[in-house]
Amino acid sequence: MSHPTWSRFFAPSFDPEGAAGPVAFPLLGLVGLTLLTVLVAAPLLPGAYAGQAPEILRGVRTSLWVLVAVSPILGLAKGLALTGMAWSLLVLLGAEARFRALLSVTLFGELVLATQGLWIVGVLWLRGGGAGAGEGDLRVFTGLDIILDDPSSPLGVMASAVTPFHVAWVLFLAWGFASLSRGGRARGAAAALLCWGLTAGTGVLRALAG
């Protein structure tokens, strides 16, 4: 059954013999989700940083808009890195896959992760809009880090990468990698878990460096 022509530009492809899915659209979607998250979060900032120097609030606002501007660059860089590692592992395991097709799936996967930021902002609104909160009170636990005493520790950072959003992300990648490589579910899952490990490990390294 053929797919509509427009789907080539707006939807991921899981057909190993068909055209690779789009790259530009998930990057634009990443910008849109980041922008929406920033717009929803912006009204929370004055209350959260009340009593602090105005320069701090301006700096936070500036950093958020910079994040929106560079989100496609960061998304593409992360997508290329994760796709490169996933493709290499699939090849080592004896599967065949096209890098371009895997990249599209990886970038669509980033959209799944990006929804976590929007959900966190929604929780902050439900808490009362951040009024009177401190910077530390802006933390929202979404994963196993909720059970740890120090969620900012390397172990806490690793635990924060175990959330429903990350589970959905890994499942999406595993399905896409397995379909595109015809390598079976085990190989697709291995490549997806490698992407998760690299993402969580990068966060741990940042925590150790900080």
N, C-alpha and C positions, 0 to 999 in steps of 0.2 A: 504493500500500500504506500503510495507516494505521499510525501508531506507537502503542505503548502509552501510555495516559494518563499513567503515572508518569514517562515520559521527558520530559514538559514541565517537570518540576521538577528533574531531575537530569542532563540531557544538553543539549548545545548543539543548536540548530536551524539547518539550512542551507537551509531551504525559504523562498524569498522571499515566498511567498504564505501560508505557515502562521503559526502563533503564534510570537512571538519566544521565544528560549530564556530560561532562568532567569537571574536576577541574584543572588539570595540564595545559591543553592547554591555557585557558584564562590567567593563571598566567604567562606562557611563553610569551604570546602575550603582556601582560602588560610590561614585561621586554623589549621586542622588541620595543614597542612604546616609552617607556621611553628612551631607548638607542638612538633611532632615533632622538628623540627630542633634547637630549643632544648633539649629534653629529652635528645637524643642528645649534644649538644655540652656540656651542663653538667658531666659528669664529667671533661671534658678541661681545664676551666679551672684547677683548682688546680695541676696540673702545669705548665701553660703560663705561669702567673703566679707560680710559685714564686720566693721571694726578694724579691718586691715587696710594697709596703705593703698590708695587708689591705683598706684603703679602695679600692684600685684594683680588686681582685677583686670586692668588693661592688658597686662602680659598674658593672662589666661585667655582672654578673649582673642587676642592676636594669635596665640598658639592654636586655638581652635580653627580660626579661618585659614591659617597656614596648613593645618591638617586637611581641610577640605581641598585646598589648592593642589596639594601633593599626593592626595589619596590615589589618583590613577597611577602615578609613578611608583608609589610604594606597593600598590596592588599588583602592578605588572612585574616589578622586581621580585616580590615574594612569589608570584605565580610562576615566573621563569625558574626560580631556584627550586621550588617544590616539584615542578614538573620535570626538571632535569634529574633530580634525585629519583623520582618515581619511575621515569622512563628508564633510567639506568638499572634500577632494581628489576623491573619487568624484563628487560633484555637479559640480565644475568640469570633470571629464573627461567629463561627459554621462551618467553612470550614475545610477540611482535606488536608494535604499536607505533603510530605516527605521533611525533612530538607535538605538532600543531593541534591535533585533535585532543590530546591529553591536556594541553594548555588551556583550551577553551573550557573543559570540564573543571579544571583547577580554579579558573577565574570565576566561574559560576558558583563554585564552592565558597569562594570568598564572600559572596553575597549572603550565603547562609550564616557565616560568622558575623557579618556586619550587622545582622538583625539583633545581635546581642546588645550592642550599644544602645539601640533604640529602646529595647526592653528595659535596660538599666535606667535610662532617663525616665521612662514611664513609672517605674517603681519609685523614683525620687519624687515625682509629682504626687504620687499617692501618699508619700510620707509627709506631705505638707508643703511641697515646693521648695524645700531646702531652706526655708526661713529660719534664721537663727542657728543654722547648722555650721559646723566647722568643716574645714577641708577634709578631715578624716571621716566625718560623718557622711561624705558623699560616696563612700564605698558601698557597693551592693554585692552581696555574696550570691554567686550564681552556680557555684560548683562545690566540690568537696572541701574547698578552703574554709567553708563555714564551720567545720569541726575543729579547726586548728587555732591555737592561741595566738600565733603570729602569722597571719595570712601573707605578710610581705616577705617572709623568709623564703629561701629557695624551695623548700618543701611546700610552702603555701602557694607559691607561684605555680609549681607543678600541679598541685591539687586544683588550682583555679582553672586549669586547662581540661578539667573533667566536668563538663556541664552538659545539659541537654543540647545546647547549641553545637558543642564540639562533637557530641555523639551523632547528631544529624549530619554534620559536616563530614565526618569520617564515613558514615554509611553512604552518603551521596558520592564521595570520591571512590569508595570501594566498588560501588555499582558501576560508575562510569569507567573506571580503570579496567575492571573485569570485562565489561562489554566491548570496549574499544580495542583491547589487546587480545581478546579471545583466550585469555590466559587462565580462565577459571576464577571462581570466587576467592579461593585461597590466595592467589597471586594478587588479585585486585585489593583484597583486604590488607595484605602485607604492604603494598605500596601506599595505601591510605594511612595505615598506622605509622609508616615511616614519615609521612607528611606531618602527622600529629606529633610524633616524637621530635622532629626538627623544630616545630613551632613551640612546643613546650620547653624544649631544651634551650632555645634562644632566650626565652623568658627567664629561665633559671640563670643563665649566664649573665643577663642584665642585672638580676637581683644580686648575684655574687659580686659583680663589678661595682654596684652601687652601695 
